Amino acid sequence: MQNAQEILLRDLMTYEAMVNEMDLYLASEATHWTLVPPGLPKLTIGGCLMRQHRLLALKSQFHPEEQVRLDTAVNKLKRLLSEQVVRFEQRTYTEIRARLSEWIAYLGVFSRHGREYYARVVDTRVVLQAMINKLQQPPYRLDKKVIEELATLDKNLKGRWQPGSFVWESVWKPAYPEDTYWWLYGSPKQEPETTT
């Protein structure tokens, strides 16, 4: 079991690797991009933005040299994206469509699985939010249909929601306040088992 500092440092290392590969990733048509060193999560736009959000929210927990590393990576990504606005927006919409499809599929089976399953797959909803947040910032444009579709899915989930404790490692909790990220605090109600 990793302690909080180890979790943060691993996420920082992952984020740095994602930023370093983002230029090549955007130039490709790949949905997921394998990072070096082995064992890191695959690069996606949503995964990169999710990490940026939570690392910045928890920046005060890093040592000064790690804060510099984070700032360097954030600035590098900012420069890169400013040079590829249209391509970044196109790739982000492609990923949003794929993630919405994943989330719809997950919503169909959540209630048959336990909290552990939900905790493993809810990152799909988190990365959707990270991409939406990014596309709401200039110079990007967020299609209202994305917000409407996600609002419908959230309403469906709320109808079967069982509030509870934070589903991820507690180190991430300060980055995800419950009023905004309610879907990280609990899990879908489980369907009663049927006997045949």
Residue frames as a rotation matrix with the C-alpha (Angstrom) as fourth column:
MET 1
0.578 0.816 0.000 0.00
0.816 -0.578 0.000 0.00
0.000 0.000 -1.000 0.00
GLN 2
-0.351 -0.705 0.616 1.42
0.691 -0.639 -0.338 3.36
0.632 0.306 0.712 -1.02
ASN 3
-0.256 0.250 -0.934 1.33
0.762 -0.543 -0.354 6.34
-0.595 -0.802 -0.052 1.29
ALA 4
0.708 0.674 -0.210 -0.16
0.436 -0.652 -0.620 9.67
-0.555 0.348 -0.756 0.20
GLN 5
0.289 -0.672 -0.682 3.17
-0.547 -0.700 0.459 11.19
-0.786 0.240 -0.570 -0.82
GLU 6
-0.688 -0.533 0.493 4.06
0.037 0.652 0.757 8.17
-0.725 0.539 -0.429 -2.98
ILE 7
0.067 0.813 0.579 0.65
0.856 0.252 -0.452 8.36
-0.513 0.525 -0.679 -4.68
LEU 8
0.781 0.210 -0.589 1.12
0.020 -0.950 -0.312 12.06
-0.625 0.232 -0.746 -5.40
LEU 9
-0.114 -0.928 -0.354 4.64
-0.567 -0.232 0.790 11.58
-0.816 0.291 -0.500 -6.75
ARG 10
-0.595 -0.031 0.803 3.55
0.477 0.790 0.384 8.73
-0.647 0.612 -0.455 -9.01
ASP 11
0.480 0.843 0.243 0.74
0.751 -0.252 -0.610 10.89
-0.453 0.475 -0.754 -10.37
LEU 12
0.578 -0.372 -0.726 3.17
-0.373 -0.912 0.170 13.76
-0.726 0.172 -0.666 -10.95
MET 13
-0.548 -0.817 0.182 5.54
-0.254 0.369 0.894 11.43
-0.797 0.444 -0.409 -12.81
THR 14
-0.267 0.549 0.792 2.61
0.805 0.579 -0.131 10.14
-0.530 0.603 -0.596 -14.89
TYR 15
0.751 0.576 -0.322 1.45
0.361 -0.767 -0.531 13.67
-0.553 0.283 -0.784 -15.68
GLU 16
0.137 -0.794 -0.592 4.96
-0.550 -0.558 0.622 14.72
-0.824 0.240 -0.513 -16.73
ALA 17
-0.707 -0.383 0.594 5.21
0.184 0.712 0.678 11.68
-0.683 0.589 -0.433 -19.02
MET 18
0.166 0.864 0.475 1.81
0.857 0.112 -0.502 12.49
-0.487 0.491 -0.722 -20.53
VAL 19
0.743 0.069 -0.666 2.76
-0.092 -0.975 -0.203 16.10
-0.663 0.212 -0.718 -21.18
ASN 20
-0.248 -0.949 -0.194 6.07
-0.465 -0.059 0.883 15.01
-0.850 0.309 -0.427 -22.75
GLU 21
-0.780 -0.015 0.625 4.22
0.416 0.733 0.537 12.73
-0.467 0.680 -0.566 -25.20
MET 22
0.088 0.960 -0.267 1.21
0.312 -0.281 -0.907 14.98
-0.946 -0.003 -0.324 -25.87
ASP 23
-0.076 -0.164 -0.984 2.64
-0.753 -0.637 0.165 16.53
-0.654 0.753 -0.074 -29.05
LEU 24
-0.916 -0.303 -0.263 3.15
-0.401 0.704 0.587 13.11
0.007 0.643 -0.766 -30.65
TYR 25
-0.655 0.736 0.171 -0.19
0.517 0.602 -0.609 11.91
-0.551 -0.310 -0.775 -29.33
LEU 26
0.128 0.742 -0.658 -2.08
-0.106 -0.649 -0.753 14.85
-0.986 0.166 -0.005 -30.85
ALA 27
-0.313 -0.334 -0.889 -0.39
-0.889 -0.225 0.398 14.25
-0.333 0.915 -0.226 -34.21
SER 28
-0.998 -0.066 0.006 -1.53
-0.062 0.961 0.269 10.62
-0.023 0.268 -0.963 -34.19
GLU 29
-0.190 0.973 -0.130 -4.96
-0.639 -0.022 0.769 9.05
0.745 0.229 0.626 -34.48
ALA 30
-0.627 -0.121 -0.770 -4.40
0.353 0.837 -0.419 6.78
0.695 -0.534 -0.482 -31.46
THR 31
0.492 0.832 0.256 -7.06
-0.023 -0.281 0.959 6.81
0.870 -0.478 -0.119 -28.78
HIS 32
0.954 -0.280 0.106 -4.71
-0.084 0.091 0.992 5.57
-0.287 -0.956 0.064 -26.06
TRP 33
0.541 -0.838 -0.069 -0.94
-0.402 -0.185 -0.897 6.12
0.739 0.513 -0.437 -26.11
THR 34
0.757 -0.337 -0.559 1.55
0.602 0.693 0.396 3.88
0.254 -0.637 0.728 -24.32
LEU 35
0.801 -0.457 0.388 3.93
-0.529 -0.843 0.098 5.81
0.282 -0.283 -0.917 -22.10
VAL 36
0.176 -0.830 -0.529 7.50
0.504 0.538 -0.676 5.16
0.846 -0.148 0.513 -21.04
PRO 37
-0.822 -0.568 0.042 8.43
-0.569 0.816 -0.102 3.86
0.024 -0.108 -0.994 -18.50
PRO 38
-0.443 0.657 -0.610 6.24
0.025 0.689 0.724 0.76
0.896 0.306 -0.322 -18.65
GLY 39
-0.529 0.324 -0.784 3.54
0.828 0.400 -0.394 0.43
0.186 -0.857 -0.480 -16.04
LEU 40
-0.871 0.269 -0.411 2.17
-0.105 -0.920 -0.379 3.95
-0.479 -0.287 0.829 -16.37
PRO 41
0.148 0.968 0.203 -1.45
0.340 0.143 -0.930 4.49
-0.929 0.206 -0.307 -17.41
LYS 42
-0.253 -0.175 0.952 -1.98
0.967 -0.008 0.256 5.12
-0.037 0.985 0.171 -21.10
LEU 43
-0.871 -0.105 -0.480 -2.04
0.107 -0.994 0.023 8.72
-0.479 -0.031 0.877 -22.28
THR 44
-0.057 0.835 0.548 -5.43
0.964 -0.098 0.248 10.18
0.261 0.542 -0.799 -23.08
ILE 45
-0.458 -0.044 0.888 -6.41
0.077 -0.997 -0.010 13.83
0.885 0.063 0.460 -23.10
GLY 46
0.555 0.781 0.287 -8.90
-0.271 -0.157 0.950 13.25
0.786 -0.605 0.124 -20.32
GLY 47
0.681 -0.363 -0.636 -6.40
0.690 0.609 0.392 11.35
0.245 -0.706 0.665 -18.20
CYS 48
-0.430 -0.873 0.229 -3.87
0.770 -0.487 -0.412 14.15
0.471 -0.001 0.882 -18.58
LEU 49
-0.310 0.388 0.868 -6.40
-0.218 -0.918 0.332 16.86
0.925 -0.086 0.369 -17.71
MET 50
0.771 0.570 -0.283 -7.69
0.092 0.340 0.936 14.87
0.630 -0.748 0.210 -14.74
ARG 51
0.264 -0.766 -0.586 -4.17
0.952 0.303 0.033 14.63
0.153 -0.567 0.810 -13.35
GLN 52
-0.596 -0.473 0.648 -3.48
0.422 -0.872 -0.248 18.29
0.683 0.126 0.720 -13.98
HIS 53
0.231 0.789 0.569 -6.64
-0.245 -0.519 0.819 19.25
0.941 -0.329 0.074 -12.08
ARG 54
0.910 0.238 -0.340 -5.93
0.227 0.401 0.888 17.18
0.348 -0.885 0.310 -9.01
LEU 55
0.042 -0.964 -0.262 -2.20
0.974 0.098 -0.204 17.86
0.222 -0.247 0.943 -8.88
LEU 56
-0.522 -0.180 0.834 -2.81
0.170 -0.980 -0.105 21.61
0.836 0.087 0.542 -9.03
ALA 57
0.511 0.793 0.333 -5.49
-0.259 -0.227 0.939 21.31
0.820 -0.566 0.089 -6.35
LEU 58
0.948 -0.180 -0.261 -2.99
0.317 0.511 0.799 19.48
-0.011 -0.840 0.542 -4.12
LYS 59
0.461 -0.819 0.342 0.10
0.199 -0.281 -0.939 21.47
0.865 0.501 0.033 -5.10
SER 60
0.363 -0.304 0.881 0.70
-0.794 -0.596 0.121 22.64
0.488 -0.743 -0.458 -1.52
GLN 61
0.877 0.001 0.481 1.34
-0.309 0.767 0.562 19.02
-0.368 -0.641 0.673 -0.50
PHE 62
0.740 -0.660 0.130 4.43
0.539 0.466 -0.702 18.84
0.403 0.589 0.701 -2.72
HIS 63
0.169 -0.810 -0.562 7.95
0.690 -0.310 0.654 19.85
-0.704 -0.498 0.507 -1.77
PRO 64
0.344 -0.019 -0.939 9.20
-0.319 -0.943 -0.098 23.03
-0.883 0.333 -0.331 -3.51
GLU 65
-0.690 -0.668 -0.280 11.20
-0.491 0.147 0.859 21.13
-0.532 0.730 -0.429 -6.15
GLU 66
-0.671 0.539 0.509 8.13
0.657 0.751 0.070 19.01
-0.345 0.381 -0.858 -6.99
GLN 67
0.366 0.779 -0.509 6.02
0.404 -0.626 -0.667 22.17
-0.839 0.038 -0.544 -7.26
VAL 68
-0.140 -0.516 -0.845 8.54
-0.636 -0.607 0.476 23.46
-0.759 0.604 -0.244 -9.81
ARG 69
-0.937 -0.178 0.300 8.24
0.065 0.755 0.652 20.19
-0.343 0.631 -0.696 -11.76
LEU 70
-0.145 0.970 0.197 4.46
0.825 0.229 -0.516 20.53
-0.546 0.088 -0.834 -11.76
ASP 71
0.404 0.270 -0.874 4.58
-0.066 -0.944 -0.323 24.17
-0.912 0.189 -0.364 -12.87
THR 72
-0.566 -0.708 -0.422 7.03
-0.531 -0.077 0.844 23.26
-0.630 0.702 -0.333 -15.64
ALA 73
-0.836 0.296 0.462 4.76
0.479 0.804 0.353 20.51
-0.267 0.516 -0.814 -16.96
VAL 74
0.185 0.956 -0.229 1.64
0.687 -0.293 -0.665 22.71
-0.703 -0.034 -0.711 -16.74
ASN 75
0.226 -0.168 -0.960 3.37
-0.393 -0.917 0.068 25.51
-0.891 0.362 -0.273 -18.65
LYS 76
-0.838 -0.546 -0.010 4.70
-0.265 0.391 0.881 23.09
-0.477 0.741 -0.473 -21.26
LEU 77
-0.495 0.739 0.457 1.20
0.802 0.590 -0.087 21.72
-0.334 0.323 -0.885 -21.87
LYS 78
0.374 0.640 -0.671 -0.23
0.348 -0.768 -0.538 25.23
-0.860 -0.032 -0.509 -22.02
ARG 79
-0.240 -0.564 -0.790 2.31
-0.591 -0.561 0.580 26.26
-0.770 0.606 -0.199 -24.68
LEU 80
-0.939 -0.139 0.315 1.72
0.109 0.748 0.654 23.10
-0.327 0.649 -0.687 -26.68
LEU 81
-0.195 0.956 0.219 -2.05
0.873 0.271 -0.406 23.47
-0.448 0.112 -0.887 -26.65
SER 82
0.275 0.269 -0.923 -1.86
-0.025 -0.958 -0.286 27.15
-0.961 0.102 -0.257 -27.61
GLU 83
-0.566 -0.576 -0.590 -0.10
-0.635 -0.152 0.757 26.03
-0.526 0.803 -0.279 -30.81
GLN 84
-0.955 0.208 -0.213 -2.63
0.022 0.764 0.645 23.28
0.297 0.611 -0.734 -31.60
VAL 85
-0.659 0.735 0.162 -6.03
-0.580 -0.359 -0.731 24.66
-0.479 -0.575 0.663 -30.59
VAL 86
0.134 0.776 -0.616 -8.03
-0.985 0.170 0.000 23.10
0.105 0.607 0.788 -33.42
ARG 87
-0.229 -0.284 -0.931 -6.33
-0.330 0.922 -0.201 19.71
0.916 0.261 -0.305 -33.25
PHE 88
-0.991 -0.129 0.028 -6.65
-0.062 0.267 -0.962 19.56
0.117 -0.955 -0.273 -29.46
GLU 89
-0.386 0.919 0.081 -10.35
-0.789 -0.284 -0.544 20.43
-0.477 -0.274 0.835 -29.66
GLN 90
0.160 0.418 -0.894 -10.94
-0.849 0.521 0.092 17.78
0.504 0.744 0.439 -32.36
ARG 91
-0.513 -0.453 -0.729 -9.13
-0.077 0.870 -0.487 15.09
0.855 -0.194 -0.481 -30.39
THR 92
-0.944 0.205 0.258 -10.92
-0.280 -0.087 -0.956 16.08
-0.174 -0.975 0.140 -27.18
TYR 93
-0.046 0.986 -0.161 -14.33
-0.970 -0.082 -0.227 15.75
-0.238 0.146 0.960 -28.83
THR 94
0.022 -0.018 -1.000 -13.37
-0.532 0.847 -0.027 12.33
0.847 0.532 0.010 -30.19
GLU 95
-0.841 -0.387 -0.379 -12.43
0.104 0.571 -0.814 11.23
0.532 -0.724 -0.440 -26.69
ILE 96
-0.694 0.660 0.290 -15.57
-0.636 -0.372 -0.677 12.76
-0.339 -0.653 0.677 -25.16
ARG 97
0.178 0.793 -0.582 -17.74
-0.937 0.317 0.145 10.73
0.300 0.520 0.800 -27.54
ALA 98
-0.185 -0.326 -0.927 -15.85
-0.119 0.944 -0.309 7.54
0.976 0.053 -0.213 -26.67
ARG 99
-0.974 -0.223 -0.032 -16.00
0.016 0.076 -0.997 8.25
0.225 -0.972 -0.070 -22.92
LEU 100
-0.371 0.915 0.161 -19.72
-0.910 -0.323 -0.261 9.03
-0.187 -0.244 0.952 -23.07
SER 101
0.264 0.428 -0.865 -20.28
-0.637 0.751 0.177 5.65
0.724 0.504 0.470 -24.73
GLU 102
-0.579 -0.544 -0.607 -18.18
0.142 0.666 -0.732 3.97
0.803 -0.510 -0.308 -22.02
TRP 103
-0.932 0.210 0.296 -20.11
-0.356 -0.369 -0.859 5.76
-0.071 -0.906 0.418 -19.28
ILE 104
0.018 0.976 -0.218 -23.46
-0.988 0.051 0.145 4.76
0.153 0.213 0.965 -20.79
ALA 105
0.115 -0.046 -0.992 -22.29
-0.215 0.974 -0.070 1.13
0.970 0.222 0.102 -20.87
TYR 106
-0.850 -0.475 -0.226 -21.08
0.134 0.221 -0.966 1.33
0.509 -0.852 -0.124 -17.26
LEU 107
-0.637 0.669 0.382 -24.37
-0.766 -0.498 -0.405 2.85
-0.081 -0.551 0.830 -16.13
GLY 108
0.212 0.753 -0.623 -26.10
-0.779 0.515 0.358 -0.20
0.590 0.409 0.696 -17.52
VAL 109
0.263 -0.172 -0.949 -24.18
0.218 0.969 -0.115 -2.59
0.940 -0.177 0.293 -15.26
PHE 110
-0.508 -0.550 0.663 -23.23
-0.459 -0.479 -0.749 -0.60
0.729 -0.684 -0.009 -12.13
SER 111
0.090 0.645 0.759 -26.12
-0.985 -0.053 0.161 -1.78
0.144 -0.763 0.631 -10.04
ARG 112
0.905 0.198 -0.376 -25.14
-0.192 0.980 0.054 -5.41
0.379 0.023 0.925 -10.58
HIS 113
0.088 -0.953 -0.289 -21.63
0.520 0.291 -0.803 -4.81
0.850 -0.080 0.521 -9.28
GLY 114
0.469 0.047 -0.882 -20.26
0.880 -0.116 0.461 -3.63
-0.081 -0.992 -0.096 -5.99
ARG 115
0.924 -0.122 -0.363 -18.69
-0.023 -0.964 0.265 -0.41
-0.382 -0.236 -0.894 -4.84
GLU 116
0.023 -0.993 0.113 -15.20
0.102 0.115 0.988 -1.67
-0.994 -0.011 0.104 -5.77
TYR 117
-0.152 0.007 0.988 -16.22
0.958 0.249 0.146 -1.99
-0.245 0.969 -0.044 -9.42
TYR 118
0.808 0.530 0.257 -17.69
0.574 -0.808 -0.135 1.50
0.136 0.256 -0.957 -9.40
ALA 119
0.687 -0.606 -0.401 -14.54
-0.093 -0.620 0.779 2.95
-0.721 -0.498 -0.482 -7.83
ARG 120
-0.260 -0.826 0.500 -12.47
0.454 0.352 0.818 1.43
-0.852 0.440 0.283 -10.66
VAL 121
-0.330 0.172 0.928 -14.59
0.944 0.034 0.329 2.77
0.025 0.984 -0.174 -13.51
VAL 122
0.648 0.647 -0.402 -15.81
0.673 -0.734 -0.096 6.16
-0.358 -0.208 -0.910 -12.20
ASP 123
-0.321 -0.811 -0.489 -12.63
0.293 -0.576 0.763 7.74
-0.901 0.102 0.423 -13.57
THR 124
-0.526 0.232 0.818 -14.54
0.843 0.011 0.538 7.78
0.116 0.973 -0.201 -16.87
ARG 125
0.594 0.802 0.068 -16.92
0.765 -0.589 0.260 10.34
0.249 -0.102 -0.963 -15.37
VAL 126
0.465 -0.505 -0.727 -14.02
0.394 -0.617 0.681 12.27
-0.793 -0.603 -0.088 -13.84
VAL 127
-0.629 -0.757 0.177 -12.14
0.486 -0.205 0.850 12.57
-0.607 0.620 0.496 -17.13
LEU 128
-0.078 0.694 0.716 -15.34
0.928 -0.213 0.307 13.63
0.365 0.688 -0.627 -18.88
GLN 129
0.813 0.397 -0.426 -15.65
0.554 -0.752 0.357 16.47
-0.179 -0.526 -0.831 -16.39
ALA 130
0.023 -0.899 -0.438 -12.00
0.354 -0.403 0.844 17.44
-0.935 -0.174 0.309 -16.85
MET 131
-0.683 -0.260 0.683 -12.42
0.717 -0.058 0.695 17.63
-0.141 0.964 0.226 -20.63
ILE 132
0.329 0.874 0.358 -15.66
0.858 -0.435 0.272 19.60
0.394 0.218 -0.893 -20.33
ASN 133
0.653 -0.143 -0.744 -14.00
0.460 -0.706 0.539 22.04
-0.602 -0.694 -0.395 -17.93
LYS 134
-0.437 -0.898 -0.053 -11.17
0.435 -0.262 0.861 22.56
-0.787 0.353 0.506 -20.42
LEU 135
-0.582 0.239 0.777 -13.48
0.788 -0.073 0.612 23.09
0.203 0.968 -0.146 -23.40
GLN 136
0.583 0.794 -0.172 -15.40
0.810 -0.551 0.204 25.73
0.067 -0.258 -0.964 -21.44
GLN 137
0.239 -0.601 -0.762 -12.26
0.303 -0.699 0.647 27.88
-0.922 -0.386 0.015 -21.40
PRO 138
0.922 -0.001 -0.386 -11.30
-0.340 -0.477 -0.810 30.17
-0.183 0.879 -0.441 -24.31
PRO 139
-0.603 0.269 -0.751 -10.29
-0.740 -0.540 0.401 29.65
-0.297 0.798 0.525 -27.06
TYR 140
-0.979 0.199 0.037 -12.24
0.201 0.934 0.295 26.38
0.024 0.296 -0.955 -27.05
ARG 141
-0.378 0.925 0.026 -15.95
-0.884 -0.370 0.286 25.90
0.274 0.085 0.958 -27.65
LEU 142
-0.913 0.153 0.378 -18.04
-0.061 0.864 -0.499 23.38
-0.403 -0.479 -0.780 -25.79
ASP 143
-0.654 0.729 -0.205 -21.00
-0.158 0.134 0.978 21.93
0.740 0.672 0.028 -27.65
LYS 144
-0.367 0.598 0.713 -24.12
-0.929 -0.270 -0.252 22.31
0.042 -0.755 0.654 -25.46
LYS 145
0.504 0.594 -0.628 -25.21
-0.602 0.762 0.238 18.83
0.620 0.258 0.741 -26.54
VAL 146
-0.323 -0.701 -0.636 -22.34
0.131 0.632 -0.764 17.33
0.937 -0.330 -0.112 -24.52
ILE 147
-0.903 0.027 0.430 -23.54
-0.407 -0.377 -0.832 19.10
0.140 -0.926 0.351 -21.36
GLU 148
0.015 0.999 0.044 -27.13
-0.995 0.011 0.095 18.04
0.095 -0.045 0.994 -22.03
GLU 149
0.356 0.087 -0.930 -26.21
-0.293 0.956 -0.023 14.40
0.887 0.281 0.366 -22.60
LEU 150
-0.643 -0.662 -0.385 -24.07
0.197 0.343 -0.919 14.26
0.740 -0.666 -0.090 -19.48
ALA 151
-0.706 0.468 0.532 -26.81
-0.708 -0.505 -0.495 15.97
0.037 -0.726 0.687 -17.44
THR 152
0.364 0.854 -0.373 -29.26
-0.822 0.483 0.303 13.28
0.439 0.196 0.877 -18.57
LEU 153
0.091 -0.422 -0.902 -26.82
0.122 0.904 -0.410 10.53
0.988 -0.073 0.133 -17.58
ASP 154
-0.889 -0.422 0.180 -26.20
-0.085 -0.234 -0.969 12.20
0.451 -0.876 0.172 -14.20
LYS 155
-0.253 0.884 0.393 -29.95
-0.961 -0.278 0.006 12.45
0.115 -0.376 0.920 -13.58
ASN 156
0.495 0.378 -0.782 -30.28
-0.407 0.896 0.175 8.74
0.767 0.232 0.598 -14.33
LEU 157
-0.343 -0.725 -0.598 -27.44
0.302 0.517 -0.801 7.94
0.889 -0.455 0.042 -11.91
LYS 158
-0.816 0.057 0.576 -28.86
-0.497 -0.578 -0.647 10.19
0.296 -0.814 0.500 -9.17
GLY 159
0.186 0.982 -0.029 -32.10
-0.882 0.179 0.436 8.22
0.434 -0.056 0.899 -9.35
ARG 160
0.792 0.030 -0.610 -30.22
0.111 0.975 0.192 5.12
0.601 -0.219 0.769 -8.19
TRP 161
-0.077 -0.936 0.344 -27.63
-0.192 -0.324 -0.926 6.80
0.978 -0.138 -0.155 -6.01
GLN 162
0.771 0.146 -0.620 -26.57
0.550 0.339 0.763 5.70
0.322 -0.929 0.181 -2.54
PRO 163
0.573 -0.593 0.567 -24.54
-0.519 -0.797 -0.309 8.51
0.635 -0.117 -0.764 -0.89
GLY 164
0.880 -0.346 -0.325 -21.48
0.473 0.690 0.547 7.36
0.035 -0.636 0.771 1.00
SER 165
0.442 -0.811 -0.384 -17.80
0.085 -0.388 0.918 7.89
-0.893 -0.438 -0.103 1.52
PHE 166
0.342 -0.456 -0.821 -15.24
-0.877 -0.468 -0.105 8.99
-0.336 0.757 -0.561 -1.07
VAL 167
0.960 0.221 0.172 -14.58
-0.152 0.928 -0.340 6.07
-0.235 0.301 0.924 -3.43
TRP 168
0.580 -0.813 -0.057 -10.94
0.085 0.130 -0.988 6.77
0.810 0.568 0.145 -4.27
GLU 169
-0.174 -0.761 -0.625 -7.78
0.896 0.142 -0.422 7.01
0.410 -0.633 0.657 -2.19
SER 170
0.586 0.503 -0.635 -8.31
0.769 -0.591 0.242 9.68
-0.253 -0.630 -0.734 0.45
VAL 171
-0.427 -0.830 -0.360 -5.32
0.597 -0.557 0.578 11.66
-0.680 0.032 0.733 -0.86
TRP 172
-0.795 0.123 0.594 -7.51
0.524 -0.355 0.775 12.82
0.306 0.927 0.217 -3.79
LYS 173
0.003 0.936 -0.353 -10.49
1.000 -0.011 -0.021 13.93
-0.023 -0.353 -0.935 -1.71
PRO 174
-0.066 -0.005 -0.998 -9.47
0.373 -0.928 -0.020 17.62
-0.925 -0.374 0.063 -1.33
ALA 175
-0.916 -0.328 -0.232 -9.27
-0.094 -0.387 0.917 17.90
-0.390 0.862 0.323 -5.14
TYR 176
-0.706 0.703 -0.084 -12.85
0.175 0.289 0.941 16.71
0.686 0.650 -0.327 -5.57
PRO 177
-0.868 0.413 0.276 -15.36
-0.447 -0.408 -0.796 18.55
-0.216 -0.814 0.539 -3.36
GLU 178
-0.728 0.591 0.347 -18.57
0.490 0.803 -0.339 16.63
-0.479 -0.077 -0.875 -2.83
ASP 179
0.095 0.842 -0.531 -20.90
0.005 -0.533 -0.846 19.39
-0.995 0.078 -0.055 -4.02
THR 180
0.093 -0.142 -0.985 -19.30
-0.935 -0.352 -0.038 19.32
-0.341 0.925 -0.166 -7.49
TYR 181
-0.514 -0.414 -0.751 -18.14
-0.658 0.752 0.036 15.70
0.550 0.513 -0.659 -7.69
TRP 182
0.083 0.658 0.748 -21.07
-0.969 0.228 -0.092 14.05
-0.231 -0.717 0.657 -5.90
TRP 183
0.840 0.292 -0.457 -20.58
-0.458 0.832 -0.311 10.89
0.290 0.471 0.833 -7.99
LEU 184
-0.172 -0.914 -0.368 -17.30
-0.194 0.397 -0.897 10.22
0.966 -0.082 -0.246 -6.14
TYR 185
-0.784 -0.032 0.620 -19.10
-0.615 -0.100 -0.782 10.06
0.087 -0.994 0.059 -2.79
GLY 186
0.078 0.790 0.608 -21.08
-0.627 0.513 -0.586 6.84
-0.775 -0.336 0.536 -2.74
SER 187
-0.952 -0.304 0.027 -22.11
-0.174 0.614 0.770 4.35
-0.250 0.729 -0.638 -5.38
PRO 188
-0.364 0.862 -0.354 -25.14
-0.702 -0.004 0.712 3.18
0.612 0.508 0.606 -7.33
LYS 189
0.064 0.492 0.868 -27.64
-0.872 0.450 -0.191 1.17
-0.485 -0.745 0.458 -5.33
GLN 190
-0.916 -0.389 -0.095 -27.21
-0.392 0.822 0.413 -2.51
-0.083 0.416 -0.906 -5.91
GLU 191
-0.016 0.908 -0.419 -30.07
-0.801 0.239 0.549 -4.49
0.598 0.345 0.723 -7.35
PRO 192
0.132 0.098 0.986 -31.33
-0.795 0.605 0.046 -7.24
-0.592 -0.790 0.158 -5.07
GLU 193
-0.867 -0.467 -0.173 -30.24
-0.485 0.711 0.509 -10.66
-0.115 0.525 -0.843 -6.21
THR 194
0.207 0.956 -0.210 -32.97
-0.978 0.209 -0.011 -12.65
0.033 0.207 0.978 -7.86
THR 195
-0.590 -0.316 0.743 -33.43
-0.408 0.911 0.063 -16.34
-0.696 -0.266 -0.667 -7.25
THR 196
-0.177 0.508 -0.843 -34.60
-0.952 0.128 0.277 -18.63
0.249 0.852 0.461 -9.97
